[in-house]
Amino acid sequence: MAAGAAKSVAFALLVLNLVFYFIVSILAGWALNYGVENTPQTVAEMTIPAHLFPVYFPIGNMATAFFVVFSLIAGLVGMATSIAGITNIIQWTETSLLSAASSSIITWSLTLLAMGLACKEINIGGRDTTLRALETFTIILSGTQLFCTGAIHAGVTDAMNRERSHGGRV
């Protein structure tokens, strides 16, 4: 019964994270595109040195460029991890769950990095509503990815105990 609960919780969290990471990727991709399109006319009015990042974001502050790029990276890695994790959870073997667990930790660390930059951007202030939504989803994802990582690790323990009790046969 514990295996079924861990499997269903991990599966539900992976599907939820897949949707959230998709939204984060869309918002970060839009913000990056907006920044790239508006950089030439915005920077033409500024004095040198205008900024440190090659793309100037007129919708945010000086932390926006780093936040958007790391959110996009975390979103894309998170989507790939969620898709791979769903297939690994369906298999529910020790090796597939170990693969999902390691991918989950890497994704969580990237999401924490993006969340830290989101907190820095909130601290500086002066953001657009789209960036606020991106910050909100990034902060929520740091928590849901933590729970997903925990559920997958609980599944790894369960799968290891199950394979040991069956003598290596499932």
C-alpha positions as CSV (number, residue, x, y, z in Angstrom):
1,M,0.0,0.0,0.0
2,A,2.9,2.4,0.7
3,A,4.3,1.7,-2.8
4,G,1.0,2.7,-4.4
5,A,0.8,5.9,-2.4
6,A,4.4,6.9,-3.1
7,K,3.9,6.1,-6.8
8,S,0.7,8.1,-7.1
9,V,2.0,11.1,-5.2
10,A,5.2,11.1,-7.3
11,F,3.2,10.7,-10.5
12,A,0.8,13.5,-9.6
13,L,3.6,15.9,-8.6
14,L,5.5,15.1,-11.8
15,V,2.5,16.0,-13.9
16,L,1.9,19.2,-11.9
17,N,5.5,20.2,-12.3
18,L,5.4,19.5,-16.0
19,V,2.6,21.9,-16.4
20,F,4.3,24.5,-14.1
21,Y,7.6,24.2,-15.9
22,F,5.9,24.6,-19.2
23,I,4.3,27.9,-18.0
24,V,7.7,29.1,-16.7
25,S,9.3,28.3,-20.0
26,I,6.7,30.2,-21.9
27,L,6.9,33.2,-19.6
28,A,10.7,33.3,-19.6
29,G,10.8,32.8,-23.4
30,W,8.5,35.7,-23.9
31,A,10.5,37.9,-21.5
32,L,13.7,37.0,-23.3
33,N,12.2,37.7,-26.7
34,Y,10.8,41.0,-25.5
35,G,14.2,42.0,-24.2
36,V,16.0,41.0,-27.4
37,E,13.5,42.9,-29.6
38,N,13.6,46.1,-27.5
39,T,17.3,46.2,-26.7
40,P,18.5,48.3,-29.7
41,Q,16.1,51.2,-29.2
42,T,16.4,51.2,-25.4
43,V,20.2,51.1,-25.3
44,A,20.6,53.7,-28.0
45,E,19.3,56.3,-25.4
46,M,21.6,55.1,-22.6
47,T,25.1,56.2,-21.8
48,I,28.0,53.8,-21.8
49,P,28.4,51.6,-19.7
50,A,24.7,50.9,-20.0
51,H,24.6,47.5,-18.3
52,L,26.6,44.3,-17.8
53,F,24.3,41.9,-19.8
54,P,24.1,42.0,-23.6
55,V,20.3,42.1,-23.4
56,Y,18.6,45.0,-21.7
57,F,15.2,44.3,-20.2
58,P,13.0,47.5,-20.1
59,I,10.3,45.6,-18.1
60,G,12.5,44.9,-15.1
61,N,15.6,45.8,-13.2
62,M,19.2,44.9,-13.3
63,A,18.5,41.3,-12.0
64,T,16.0,40.6,-14.7
65,A,18.4,39.3,-17.3
66,F,19.9,36.7,-15.1
67,F,16.6,35.7,-13.6
68,V,15.0,35.3,-17.1
69,V,17.9,33.2,-18.4
70,F,18.1,30.9,-15.4
71,S,14.3,30.6,-15.3
72,L,14.3,29.5,-18.9
73,I,17.1,27.0,-18.3
74,A,15.3,25.6,-15.2
75,G,12.0,25.5,-17.1
76,L,13.4,23.5,-20.0
77,V,15.4,21.1,-17.7
78,G,12.4,20.7,-15.5
79,M,10.1,19.8,-18.4
80,A,12.7,17.2,-19.6
81,T,13.0,15.8,-16.1
82,S,9.3,15.6,-15.6
83,I,8.7,13.7,-18.8
84,A,11.6,11.3,-18.1
85,G,10.4,11.0,-14.5
86,I,6.9,10.1,-15.5
87,T,8.2,7.2,-17.6
88,N,10.6,6.1,-14.8
89,I,7.7,6.2,-12.3
90,I,5.6,4.1,-14.6
91,Q,8.4,1.4,-14.7
92,W,8.9,1.6,-10.9
93,T,12.2,-0.3,-10.7
94,E,15.2,0.6,-8.6
95,T,17.3,1.7,-11.5
96,S,14.6,3.8,-13.2
97,L,13.8,5.5,-9.9
98,L,17.5,6.2,-9.2
99,S,17.6,7.9,-12.5
100,A,14.5,9.9,-11.8
101,A,15.9,10.9,-8.3
102,S,19.2,12.2,-9.7
103,S,17.5,14.2,-12.4
104,S,15.0,15.5,-9.8
105,I,17.8,16.8,-7.6
106,I,19.5,18.6,-10.5
107,T,16.3,20.2,-11.5
108,W,15.6,21.3,-8.0
109,S,19.0,22.9,-7.7
110,L,18.4,24.9,-10.9
111,T,15.0,25.9,-9.7
112,L,16.5,27.1,-6.4
113,L,19.0,29.2,-8.3
114,A,16.2,30.8,-10.3
115,M,14.2,31.3,-7.1
116,G,17.1,33.0,-5.5
117,L,17.3,35.4,-8.5
118,A,13.6,35.9,-8.3
119,C,13.9,36.9,-4.6
120,K,16.7,39.3,-5.6
121,E,14.5,40.8,-8.3
122,I,11.7,41.2,-5.8
123,N,14.1,42.9,-3.4
124,I,15.2,45.4,-6.0
125,G,11.7,46.2,-7.2
126,G,10.3,47.8,-10.4
127,R,9.0,44.8,-12.3
128,D,6.3,44.1,-14.8
129,T,3.3,41.9,-14.1
130,T,4.6,39.2,-16.4
131,L,7.8,39.1,-14.4
132,R,5.8,38.9,-11.2
133,A,3.9,35.9,-12.6
134,L,7.3,34.3,-13.6
135,E,8.6,34.9,-10.1
136,T,5.5,33.4,-8.5
137,F,5.7,30.3,-10.5
138,T,9.4,29.9,-9.9
139,I,8.9,30.2,-6.1
140,I,6.0,27.7,-6.1
141,L,8.0,25.3,-8.3
142,S,10.9,25.3,-5.8
143,G,8.5,23.9,-3.2
144,T,6.7,21.4,-5.5
145,Q,10.0,20.1,-6.9
146,L,11.2,19.5,-3.4
147,F,8.1,17.5,-2.6
148,C,8.5,15.6,-5.9
149,T,12.1,14.8,-5.1
150,G,11.1,13.5,-1.7
151,A,8.4,11.3,-3.1
152,I,10.8,9.9,-5.7
153,H,13.4,9.2,-3.0
154,A,10.7,7.4,-0.9
155,G,9.9,5.3,-4.0
156,V,13.6,4.4,-4.4
157,T,13.7,3.2,-0.8
158,D,10.5,1.2,-1.4
159,A,11.7,-0.3,-4.6
160,M,15.0,-1.3,-3.0
161,N,13.2,-3.0,-0.1
162,R,10.8,-4.8,-2.5
163,E,13.7,-6.1,-4.7
164,R,15.6,-7.3,-1.7
165,S,12.6,-9.1,-0.3
166,H,12.1,-10.9,-3.6
167,G,15.7,-11.9,-3.9
168,G,16.5,-9.5,-6.7
169,R,13.4,-10.6,-8.7
170,V,10.4,-8.4,-9.1
